[in-house]
Amino acid sequence: MDRLGSLVLLLVLALVGCSDVRTVAGAGTGGSDRALGTPTPRERVDPAVDRYLDEALPKGPGITVAAARGDELKHCAGRGLADRAAKTPATCDTVYDVMSITKQFTAAAVLKLETAGKLRVTDRIGEYLGPVPEDKRHITLHQLLTHTSGLPESLGDDYDPASRAELLAGAKKARLRSAPGEEFHYSNTGYSVLAAIVEKVSGQSYERFLAEHLFRPAGMTHTGYVLPAWKHAQVAVEYDRHGRAQGRPMDHPWAPDGPYWNLRGNGGMLSTARDMFRWHRALTGDTVLSSTARRKLFAPQVRVPELDGSYGYGWVVVDSDDGRVAWHDGGNDWSLATVAEFRRQRVMVFWVSNHACQKGKWNLEDDQLELTHGVAERVRRPA
């Protein structure tokens, strides 16, 4: 689904296939596409953020941007179209695939179970998966969470029809990239194994556990795989680098209860910008996780080569003069999403687009650092 790279202080985990193109930023391209739809009453527009996005974004992609300071949602609005054929505007409540941002939900689920005394992150995977080969007997949940297990990045395409049993069998047979605990190697497979462990320990499906123990307490009614009652038109259509429609996430091969297991737990979660604000709000208090669990979630656990930062549990963590920043992105061949938590200021920025790049014209990946920090800077400023 995606792979590890570095972008100044941040990980770029999404390769969207247009890396030879620079985003047309600051060109006054009218990126807001306001003529395509006036903000709905539920949109919240911060004038400073809105003016910045007018200059920072190219014309073309459907995109939703949310920004919060503390418990207040300062900006949450869409630009462009979520569905070009139907001329459906992108809004604060458009449902998008948030891709690898899913990993922080999986990490939070593991910490929730640890708080309940059901497991420990220091446990070895054999305690939950039965017999494992000799080379994998020392893999711990902590190593899965921090991409240091040595498991491969993936075992196949996101949409290959792999069951949980097949995913686990493949993980047990896979050749390790390094000995457990020795090196950082980004692994979607490791997070799918964690999702399977969540199911085995909790006795619930992965999505059901998240819905009951994370999303419902946080007030997130529009996040999940299949449980939320979305209307079809709410879900954004994705577009490739040529601008061709690739359908909605569930238009691709899925199991009846969500994506197959090469994707489950590591990606594929659907959500809205408004729900991502609710997630931010929950992570600033004890609504979902205890203070001890939150410290683990955002702690710099493992240094990442060629990066001035570390990996926590489902988050990239960077300590700077302005305090700790936790960040993650997600991407596939069509879409791109980024979420950042500026922990000291309690500022959150989330943005997601259903069209990551247009070949020969622009590429949102190139300027995602600048875009994220630009929005955050305007939200930090006093009104």
C-alpha positions as CSV (number, residue, x, y, z in Angstrom):
1,M,0.0,0.0,0.0
2,D,2.7,2.5,0.8
3,R,6.4,2.5,1.8
4,L,8.8,4.4,4.0
5,G,10.7,7.5,2.9
6,S,11.7,10.8,4.5
7,L,10.6,14.4,4.0
8,V,12.6,16.7,6.1
9,L,11.1,16.1,9.6
10,L,8.3,13.8,8.4
11,L,7.8,10.3,7.0
12,V,6.4,10.2,3.6
13,L,4.7,6.8,3.5
14,A,2.7,7.4,0.4
15,L,4.0,6.9,-3.1
16,V,1.4,8.2,-5.5
17,G,3.2,7.7,-8.8
18,C,3.9,11.4,-9.8
19,S,7.1,12.1,-7.9
20,D,8.6,13.9,-10.9
21,V,6.0,16.7,-10.5
22,R,6.0,19.7,-8.2
23,T,2.8,21.1,-6.8
24,V,1.8,24.4,-8.2
25,A,1.7,26.4,-5.0
26,G,1.3,30.1,-4.5
27,A,0.3,30.5,-8.1
28,G,-3.1,31.9,-7.4
29,T,-4.8,29.1,-9.2
30,G,-8.1,29.5,-7.4
31,G,-7.7,26.1,-5.7
32,S,-10.8,26.6,-3.6
33,D,-13.2,26.0,-6.6
34,R,-15.8,28.0,-4.6
35,A,-18.0,28.1,-7.7
36,L,-18.5,24.4,-7.4
37,G,-20.3,24.7,-4.1
38,T,-20.8,27.3,-1.3
39,P,-19.8,26.0,2.1
40,T,-22.8,24.3,3.8
41,P,-24.1,25.4,7.2
42,R,-22.1,22.6,8.8
43,E,-18.9,23.9,7.3
44,R,-16.6,26.0,9.6
45,V,-14.4,28.4,7.7
46,D,-11.5,30.2,9.3
47,P,-10.7,33.2,7.0
48,A,-6.9,33.0,7.6
49,V,-6.8,29.3,6.7
50,D,-9.1,29.8,3.8
51,R,-6.9,32.6,2.3
52,Y,-3.8,30.4,2.8
53,L,-5.4,27.5,1.0
54,D,-6.4,29.7,-1.9
55,E,-2.8,30.2,-2.6
56,A,-1.3,26.9,-1.5
57,L,-3.5,24.4,-3.4
58,P,-3.6,23.6,-7.1
59,K,-6.9,23.6,-8.9
60,G,-8.3,20.2,-9.4
61,P,-8.4,17.9,-6.4
62,G,-11.3,17.4,-4.1
63,I,-9.9,18.0,-0.7
64,T,-11.2,18.5,2.9
65,V,-9.1,20.4,5.5
66,A,-9.8,20.5,9.3
67,A,-7.9,22.3,11.9
68,A,-8.5,22.6,15.7
69,R,-7.0,24.4,18.6
70,G,-7.7,22.7,21.9
71,D,-11.4,21.5,22.0
72,E,-12.4,24.1,19.3
73,L,-12.8,23.1,15.7
74,K,-11.5,26.3,13.9
75,H,-11.8,25.2,10.3
76,C,-13.5,22.3,8.6
77,A,-14.5,22.6,5.0
78,G,-14.1,21.0,1.6
79,R,-12.9,22.3,-1.8
80,G,-13.5,20.9,-5.2
81,L,-15.6,17.8,-5.8
82,A,-15.9,14.5,-4.0
83,D,-17.6,13.0,-7.1
84,R,-17.0,14.8,-10.4
85,A,-19.7,12.8,-12.4
86,A,-22.4,13.7,-9.9
87,K,-20.9,17.2,-9.2
88,T,-21.0,16.4,-5.5
89,P,-18.9,19.0,-3.5
90,A,-16.3,17.9,-1.0
91,T,-17.4,19.0,2.5
92,C,-16.4,18.6,6.2
93,D,-18.6,15.5,6.3
94,T,-17.4,13.8,3.1
95,V,-16.2,10.2,3.8
96,Y,-12.7,9.4,2.7
97,D,-10.3,6.5,2.9
98,V,-7.7,7.6,5.5
99,M,-5.3,4.8,4.5
100,S,-2.3,4.3,6.8
101,I,-3.7,6.7,9.4
102,T,-5.6,3.6,10.4
103,K,-2.5,2.4,12.2
104,Q,-3.0,4.8,15.1
105,F,-6.5,3.3,15.7
106,T,-4.9,-0.2,15.8
107,A,-2.2,1.0,18.2
108,A,-4.8,2.6,20.4
109,A,-6.8,-0.6,20.5
110,V,-3.8,-2.5,21.6
111,L,-3.1,0.0,24.4
112,K,-6.8,-0.2,25.4
113,L,-6.5,-3.9,25.9
114,E,-3.3,-3.4,27.8
115,T,-5.0,-1.0,30.1
116,A,-7.7,-3.6,30.7
117,G,-5.1,-6.2,31.7
118,K,-5.8,-8.4,28.6
119,L,-2.3,-8.2,27.2
120,R,1.1,-6.4,27.5
121,V,3.0,-4.8,24.6
122,T,6.1,-6.8,25.8
123,D,4.2,-10.1,25.1
124,R,5.5,-12.3,22.4
125,I,3.2,-13.0,19.5
126,G,3.3,-16.7,20.2
127,E,1.1,-16.1,23.2
128,Y,-1.8,-15.2,20.9
129,L,-1.0,-16.8,17.6
130,G,0.0,-20.3,18.6
131,P,3.2,-22.0,17.4
132,V,5.4,-19.7,15.4
133,P,8.6,-20.5,13.6
134,E,11.9,-20.2,15.5
135,D,13.0,-17.0,13.7
136,K,9.8,-15.2,14.9
137,R,9.4,-16.5,18.4
138,H,10.9,-13.4,19.9
139,I,8.7,-10.9,18.1
140,T,6.8,-8.8,20.5
141,L,3.7,-6.6,20.2
142,H,6.0,-3.6,20.8
143,Q,8.0,-4.6,17.8
144,L,4.9,-4.9,15.6
145,L,3.8,-1.5,16.8
146,T,7.2,0.1,16.0
147,H,7.9,-1.6,12.7
148,T,10.9,-3.5,14.2
149,S,9.6,-7.0,14.0
150,G,11.4,-7.7,10.7
151,L,8.2,-8.7,9.0
152,P,7.8,-7.7,5.3
153,E,6.1,-4.5,4.2
154,S,3.2,-6.5,2.7
155,L,2.2,-10.0,1.6
156,G,0.3,-9.0,-1.5
157,D,-2.0,-6.4,-3.0
158,D,-4.4,-4.6,-0.7
159,Y,-7.4,-6.1,-2.5
160,D,-6.2,-9.7,-2.8
161,P,-8.8,-11.9,-1.1
162,A,-6.8,-12.9,1.9
163,S,-8.5,-14.1,5.1
164,R,-7.2,-13.6,8.6
165,A,-6.0,-17.2,8.7
166,E,-4.2,-16.7,5.4
167,L,-2.6,-13.5,6.5
168,L,-1.3,-15.1,9.7
169,A,0.0,-18.1,7.8
170,G,1.8,-15.9,5.4
171,A,3.3,-13.8,8.2
172,K,4.6,-16.9,9.9
173,K,6.2,-18.2,6.6
174,A,7.6,-14.9,5.5
175,R,11.3,-14.3,5.4
176,L,12.3,-11.6,7.9
177,R,14.0,-8.5,6.6
178,S,16.1,-8.3,9.9
179,A,16.1,-10.1,13.2
180,P,13.3,-9.0,15.6
181,G,14.1,-5.7,17.4
182,E,17.2,-4.9,15.3
183,E,16.1,-2.6,12.5
184,F,13.2,-0.4,11.5
185,H,11.4,-1.7,8.4
186,Y,7.9,-0.2,7.7
187,S,5.5,-3.1,7.8
188,N,1.8,-3.1,6.9
189,T,1.8,-6.8,7.6
190,G,2.8,-6.2,11.2
191,Y,-0.2,-4.0,11.8
192,S,-2.6,-6.6,10.2
193,V,-1.1,-9.1,12.7
194,L,-1.9,-6.7,15.5
195,A,-5.5,-6.4,14.2
196,A,-5.7,-10.2,14.4
197,I,-4.4,-10.2,17.9
198,V,-7.0,-7.6,18.9
199,E,-9.7,-9.9,17.6
200,K,-8.3,-13.0,19.4
201,V,-7.8,-11.2,22.7
202,S,-11.1,-9.2,22.7
203,G,-13.4,-11.9,21.2
204,Q,-14.8,-9.2,18.9
205,S,-14.1,-8.3,15.3
206,Y,-11.4,-5.7,14.8
207,E,-13.9,-3.1,13.6
208,R,-16.5,-3.9,16.3
209,F,-13.8,-3.5,19.0
210,L,-12.7,-0.1,17.7
211,A,-16.3,1.0,17.3
212,E,-17.3,0.1,20.9
213,H,-14.1,1.0,22.8
214,L,-12.6,3.9,20.7
215,F,-15.0,5.5,18.3
216,R,-18.2,5.5,20.3
217,P,-16.7,7.1,23.4
218,A,-15.0,9.7,21.2
219,G,-18.3,10.5,19.4
220,M,-17.0,9.2,16.1
221,T,-20.1,8.0,14.3
222,H,-18.7,8.1,10.8
223,T,-15.5,6.1,11.1
224,G,-15.1,2.4,10.3
225,Y,-15.2,-0.1,7.5
226,V,-18.8,-1.2,7.1
227,L,-20.6,-0.5,10.4
228,P,-21.4,3.3,10.0
229,A,-24.6,3.9,8.0
230,W,-23.1,6.0,5.3
231,K,-25.1,7.1,2.3
232,H,-23.3,6.1,-0.9
233,A,-23.0,9.6,-2.1
234,Q,-21.2,10.7,1.1
235,V,-18.1,8.6,0.1
236,A,-15.5,10.3,-2.1
237,V,-14.7,8.9,-5.5
238,E,-10.9,8.5,-6.0
239,Y,-9.0,9.7,-9.1
240,D,-5.7,8.6,-10.6
241,R,-2.8,10.7,-11.9
242,H,-4.6,11.0,-15.2
243,G,-7.8,12.2,-13.6
244,R,-9.6,9.0,-14.3
245,A,-12.2,7.9,-11.7
246,Q,-11.2,4.8,-9.7
247,G,-14.4,4.4,-7.8
248,R,-15.0,4.4,-4.0
249,P,-13.0,2.2,-1.6
250,M,-15.8,-0.3,-1.3
251,D,-16.1,-0.6,-5.1
252,H,-12.9,-2.6,-5.0
253,P,-12.8,-6.3,-3.8
254,W,-13.8,-6.3,-0.1
255,A,-15.0,-9.0,2.2
256,P,-18.6,-8.6,3.6
257,D,-17.2,-7.1,6.8
258,G,-14.6,-4.8,5.3
259,P,-11.3,-5.0,3.4
260,Y,-9.4,-8.2,3.1
261,W,-6.5,-8.9,5.6
262,N,-3.6,-7.5,3.6
263,L,-5.2,-4.1,4.3
264,R,-7.2,-4.6,7.5
265,G,-5.7,-3.1,10.6
266,N,-3.0,-1.2,8.6
267,G,-5.2,0.8,6.3
268,G,-8.5,1.2,4.6
269,M,-10.4,2.9,7.4
270,L,-13.0,5.4,6.2
271,S,-13.6,8.6,8.1
272,T,-14.5,12.2,7.9
273,A,-12.7,15.4,8.9
274,R,-15.2,16.1,11.6
275,D,-14.6,12.6,13.1
276,M,-10.9,13.2,13.0
277,F,-11.4,16.3,15.0
278,R,-13.3,14.2,17.5
279,W,-10.4,11.8,17.6
280,H,-8.1,14.7,18.4
281,R,-10.3,15.9,21.1
282,A,-10.4,12.4,22.7
283,L,-6.6,12.2,22.6
284,T,-6.3,15.4,24.6
285,G,-8.1,13.8,27.6
286,D,-9.1,10.5,29.1
287,T,-12.1,9.8,26.9
288,V,-10.5,6.9,25.1
289,L,-7.1,6.2,26.6
290,S,-5.6,6.8,30.0
291,S,-2.8,9.3,30.5
292,T,-0.4,6.4,30.7
293,A,-1.6,4.8,27.5
294,R,-1.5,8.2,25.7
295,R,2.1,8.7,26.8
296,K,3.0,5.4,25.2
297,L,1.1,6.2,22.0
298,F,3.0,9.5,21.5
299,A,6.4,8.5,23.0
300,P,9.4,8.3,20.6
301,Q,9.9,4.6,20.7
302,V,12.3,3.8,17.9
303,R,14.7,6.1,16.0
304,V,14.1,6.0,12.2
305,P,17.1,6.0,9.9
306,E,17.6,9.1,7.8
307,L,14.9,10.9,9.8
308,D,15.2,13.5,12.5
309,G,12.6,11.8,14.5
310,S,11.2,8.5,15.7
311,Y,8.3,6.1,15.4
312,G,5.9,5.8,18.3
313,Y,2.8,3.6,18.3
314,G,1.1,4.4,15.0
315,W,2.6,7.9,14.9
316,V,5.8,9.5,13.7
317,V,7.1,11.6,16.6
318,V,9.4,14.6,16.2
319,D,10.6,16.8,19.1
320,S,11.4,20.4,18.2
321,D,11.8,23.7,19.9
322,D,8.0,24.1,19.6
323,G,7.4,20.9,21.4
324,R,6.4,17.4,20.3
325,V,4.7,16.9,17.0
326,A,3.1,13.6,16.2
327,W,2.3,12.9,12.6
328,H,1.3,10.3,10.1
329,D,0.1,10.2,6.5
330,G,-1.5,7.6,4.3
331,G,-1.6,7.1,0.6
332,N,-2.5,4.8,-2.2
333,D,-2.2,5.2,-6.0
334,W,-5.0,7.8,-5.9
335,S,-5.5,9.6,-2.6
336,L,-3.4,11.2,0.1
337,A,-4.1,12.1,3.7
338,T,-2.1,13.7,6.6
339,V,-2.9,14.2,10.3
340,A,-0.6,16.1,12.7
341,E,-0.9,16.7,16.4
342,F,1.1,19.7,17.8
343,R,1.0,18.4,21.4
344,R,2.2,21.4,23.3
345,Q,-0.3,23.8,21.6
346,R,-3.0,21.2,21.4
347,V,-3.4,22.0,17.7
348,M,-4.5,19.4,15.1
349,V,-4.4,19.6,11.4
350,F,-6.0,17.0,9.1
351,W,-6.4,17.1,5.4
352,V,-7.3,14.5,2.8
353,S,-7.7,14.5,-0.9
354,N,-9.3,12.1,-3.3
355,H,-6.9,13.1,-6.1
356,A,-3.2,13.1,-5.0
357,C,-1.6,14.2,-8.2
358,Q,-2.1,15.2,-11.8
359,K,0.6,13.9,-14.0
360,G,2.8,16.8,-15.4
361,K,0.9,19.4,-13.4
362,W,0.9,19.0,-9.6
363,N,1.5,16.6,-6.7
364,L,0.1,17.2,-3.2
365,E,2.8,14.8,-1.8
366,D,5.6,17.3,-2.6
367,D,4.2,20.0,-0.5
368,Q,2.4,18.1,2.3
369,L,4.9,19.3,5.0
370,E,4.5,23.0,4.0
371,L,0.7,22.7,3.7
372,T,0.3,21.0,7.1
373,H,2.5,23.5,8.9
374,G,1.0,26.5,7.0
375,V,-2.5,25.6,8.2
376,A,-1.2,24.9,11.8
377,E,0.5,28.3,11.9
378,R,-2.7,30.1,11.1
379,V,-4.7,28.2,13.7
380,R,-2.1,29.0,16.4
381,R,-2.4,32.7,15.9
382,P,-4.8,34.5,18.3
383,A,-8.1,35.6,16.8
